[in-house]
Amino acid sequence: MTGAPQRRSGATIALGAVAVLLVAAIAWLAWLWWGVLEGRGVAAERDRALTAAYGAVVTMNSLDGDDPTGTLEEIRSVITGEEINEQIDQAEEALLGRDTAGRRISVEVTDIALESFDPEAGQAEVFAVLNQTAERPDTGNVVQRVIAGMTLSEVDGKWLVSASDYVALSTPIVGGPAAGEEQANPGSPGEGAPQPEGEQVPAPEGEGTAPSDGAPGEGE
């Protein structure tokens, strides 16, 4: 008569073990999927930061000489923080006192990459290589290759530039190739490099060399 209760007890233990294993499997799958989803979320945010950096580096290194005020407004739309806004204010004082009509600065980004990315802190470090072409009706194109470094901060769901500077500059070439054509590797501008007269926007004290033709970009 004791056989039936023992069988029921054994079945109960077996069912309990299966239940424990099932719960453990569900927990493991949930952890696995959570990690996958979290990883996808980080990757998506990283892509957002890089896309914002690409747009910002173009905006901050371009100039429409027929509308310098509009150019500066666009730059202010992609930056954040007191220090970098003060740099743009300095660039504005230098730029608006000049005749820039008919002059343009265009940019081609040839490479851009995240150096570091911390989504929890809302910080990203980006380096970009770009060809900057200043178009002038009097002297022709002035071409320069630039390596720019930027710090981006997430503010209200947007990635904005909080710090920016030029890491390296090639020697400007007056009447050189258009953007996208072969140029020398970037480096410190050579002594006696040709510079268009009256077109340099002075870099803020402690910053790197300003780009040719007064571009209100990195370090300005």
C-alpha positions as CSV (number, residue, x, y, z in Angstrom):
1,M,0.0,0.0,0.0
2,T,3.0,2.3,0.4
3,G,4.0,2.1,-3.3
4,A,1.3,4.5,-4.6
5,P,2.2,7.4,-2.2
6,Q,5.9,6.9,-3.0
7,R,5.2,7.1,-6.7
8,R,3.2,10.3,-6.2
9,S,6.0,11.8,-4.1
10,G,8.6,10.9,-6.8
11,A,6.4,12.4,-9.5
12,T,6.0,15.6,-7.5
13,I,9.7,16.0,-7.0
14,A,10.3,15.4,-10.7
15,L,7.7,18.0,-11.6
16,G,9.2,20.5,-9.2
17,A,12.7,20.0,-10.7
18,V,11.3,20.5,-14.2
19,A,9.6,23.7,-13.0
20,V,12.8,25.0,-11.5
21,L,14.7,24.2,-14.7
22,L,11.9,25.9,-16.8
23,V,12.0,29.0,-14.7
24,A,15.8,29.1,-15.0
25,A,15.6,28.7,-18.7
26,I,13.1,31.5,-19.0
27,A,15.3,33.8,-16.9
28,W,18.3,33.0,-19.0
29,L,16.4,33.7,-22.2
30,A,15.1,36.9,-20.8
31,W,18.6,38.0,-19.8
32,L,19.9,37.1,-23.2
33,W,17.2,39.0,-25.1
34,W,17.5,42.0,-22.8
35,G,21.2,42.1,-23.6
36,V,20.5,41.9,-27.3
37,L,17.9,44.7,-27.1
38,E,20.2,46.8,-24.9
39,G,23.1,46.3,-27.3
40,R,20.8,47.3,-30.2
41,G,19.8,50.4,-28.3
42,V,23.4,51.4,-27.7
43,A,24.3,50.8,-31.3
44,A,21.3,52.9,-32.5
45,E,22.3,55.8,-30.1
46,R,25.9,55.5,-31.3
47,D,24.7,55.9,-34.9
48,R,22.6,58.9,-33.9
49,A,25.7,60.6,-32.3
50,L,27.8,59.9,-35.4
51,T,25.2,61.2,-37.7
52,A,24.9,64.4,-35.6
53,A,28.7,64.8,-35.6
54,Y,28.8,64.5,-39.4
55,G,26.1,67.2,-39.8
56,A,27.8,69.4,-37.2
57,V,31.3,69.2,-38.8
58,V,29.9,70.3,-42.1
59,T,27.9,73.1,-40.6
60,M,30.7,74.4,-38.5
61,N,33.2,74.5,-41.4
62,S,31.0,75.9,-44.1
63,L,30.3,79.6,-45.0
64,D,27.8,81.3,-47.2
65,G,29.4,84.7,-47.7
66,D,26.2,86.2,-49.0
67,D,24.5,85.3,-45.7
68,P,27.1,85.2,-42.9
69,T,24.5,85.8,-40.2
70,G,22.5,82.8,-41.4
71,T,25.7,80.7,-41.4
72,L,26.4,81.7,-37.7
73,E,22.8,80.9,-36.8
74,E,23.1,77.4,-38.3
75,I,26.4,76.9,-36.3
76,R,24.7,77.9,-33.1
77,S,22.0,75.3,-33.7
78,V,24.5,72.4,-33.5
79,I,26.5,73.6,-30.4
80,T,25.9,73.7,-26.7
81,G,27.8,75.2,-23.8
82,E,29.1,78.6,-22.7
83,E,32.7,78.2,-23.9
84,I,32.0,77.2,-27.5
85,N,29.3,79.8,-27.8
86,E,31.8,82.4,-26.7
87,Q,34.2,81.2,-29.4
88,I,31.4,81.6,-32.0
89,D,30.7,85.1,-30.7
90,Q,34.4,86.0,-31.3
91,A,34.2,84.5,-34.8
92,E,31.1,86.6,-35.5
93,E,32.8,89.9,-34.5
94,A,35.7,89.1,-36.9
95,L,33.5,87.8,-39.7
96,L,30.7,90.4,-39.9
97,G,33.2,93.2,-40.2
98,R,34.4,92.0,-43.5
99,D,33.1,92.0,-47.1
100,T,32.3,88.3,-47.7
101,A,29.9,88.7,-50.6
102,G,30.4,86.1,-53.3
103,R,32.6,84.0,-51.1
104,R,31.8,80.5,-50.0
105,I,33.4,77.7,-48.0
106,S,32.3,74.2,-48.8
107,V,33.2,71.0,-47.1
108,E,33.6,67.3,-48.1
109,V,33.9,64.9,-45.2
110,T,36.2,62.1,-46.3
111,D,36.3,60.1,-43.0
112,I,34.6,60.3,-39.6
113,A,34.8,58.0,-36.6
114,L,33.9,57.8,-32.9
115,E,37.0,57.8,-30.7
116,S,34.9,57.1,-27.6
117,F,31.2,56.8,-26.7
118,D,29.5,56.8,-23.3
119,P,25.7,56.7,-23.7
120,E,25.2,56.8,-19.9
121,A,27.2,60.0,-19.5
122,G,25.9,61.4,-22.8
123,Q,29.4,62.0,-24.1
124,A,31.1,61.2,-27.4
125,E,34.5,62.0,-28.9
126,V,34.7,62.3,-32.7
127,F,37.5,62.8,-35.2
128,A,36.7,63.9,-38.8
129,V,38.9,64.4,-41.9
130,L,37.6,66.9,-44.3
131,N,38.5,68.8,-47.4
132,Q,37.6,72.5,-47.1
133,T,37.4,74.6,-50.2
134,A,37.1,78.4,-50.0
135,E,35.8,79.9,-53.2
136,R,36.9,83.5,-53.9
137,P,36.1,85.4,-57.1
138,D,39.4,87.3,-56.9
139,T,42.0,84.5,-56.2
140,G,40.1,81.3,-57.1
141,N,39.8,78.3,-54.8
142,V,41.8,77.9,-51.6
143,V,41.9,74.3,-50.6
144,Q,42.9,72.8,-47.3
145,R,42.6,69.4,-45.7
146,V,41.7,69.4,-42.0
147,I,41.5,66.9,-39.1
148,A,38.9,68.1,-36.7
149,G,38.2,66.8,-33.2
150,M,34.9,67.3,-31.5
151,T,33.2,66.5,-28.2
152,L,29.5,65.9,-28.4
153,S,27.1,66.1,-25.4
154,E,23.5,64.8,-25.4
155,V,21.1,67.6,-24.5
156,D,17.4,67.0,-24.4
157,G,17.7,64.0,-26.7
158,K,20.0,65.8,-29.2
159,W,23.7,65.3,-29.7
160,L,25.3,68.7,-29.9
161,V,29.0,69.9,-30.1
162,S,30.3,71.1,-26.7
163,A,34.0,71.5,-27.7
164,S,35.8,71.5,-31.0
165,D,39.3,72.2,-32.3
166,Y,41.5,71.6,-35.3
167,V,43.9,68.7,-34.7
168,A,45.9,69.2,-37.9
169,L,45.8,71.3,-41.0
170,S,47.5,70.9,-44.4
171,T,49.2,73.8,-46.2
172,P,46.4,75.8,-47.9
173,I,46.7,75.7,-51.7
174,V,45.6,78.8,-53.6
175,G,44.0,77.8,-56.9
176,G,44.4,74.1,-55.8
177,P,42.2,71.2,-56.7
178,A,38.5,71.2,-55.9
179,A,37.1,69.2,-53.0
180,G,37.5,65.5,-53.5
181,E,40.7,65.7,-55.5
182,E,44.1,64.5,-54.3
183,Q,45.7,66.7,-51.6
184,A,48.7,66.4,-49.3
185,N,48.2,64.7,-46.0
186,P,47.2,67.1,-43.2
187,G,49.8,68.5,-40.9
188,S,51.0,71.8,-39.5
189,P,50.9,74.5,-42.1
190,G,54.3,75.2,-43.6
191,E,56.0,78.5,-43.0
192,G,55.2,81.0,-45.7
193,A,52.1,79.1,-46.8
194,P,50.0,81.2,-49.2
195,Q,47.2,82.8,-47.3
196,P,44.5,85.1,-48.8
197,E,45.0,88.6,-47.5
198,G,42.5,89.8,-44.9
199,E,40.6,86.5,-44.8
200,Q,42.0,84.9,-41.6
201,V,39.7,84.7,-38.7
202,P,42.0,84.7,-35.6
203,A,41.7,81.6,-33.5
204,P,40.8,82.2,-29.8
205,E,43.8,82.4,-27.5
206,G,45.0,78.9,-26.7
207,E,43.3,77.3,-29.7
208,G,44.8,75.8,-32.9
209,T,45.4,77.6,-36.2
210,A,42.3,79.0,-37.7
211,P,41.2,77.7,-41.1
212,S,41.9,79.7,-44.3
213,D,39.4,82.2,-45.6
214,G,37.8,82.9,-42.2
215,A,35.8,79.7,-41.8
216,P,33.8,80.0,-38.5
217,G,34.6,76.4,-37.6
218,E,36.5,74.4,-35.0
219,G,38.4,76.3,-32.4
220,E,36.6,79.6,-33.4
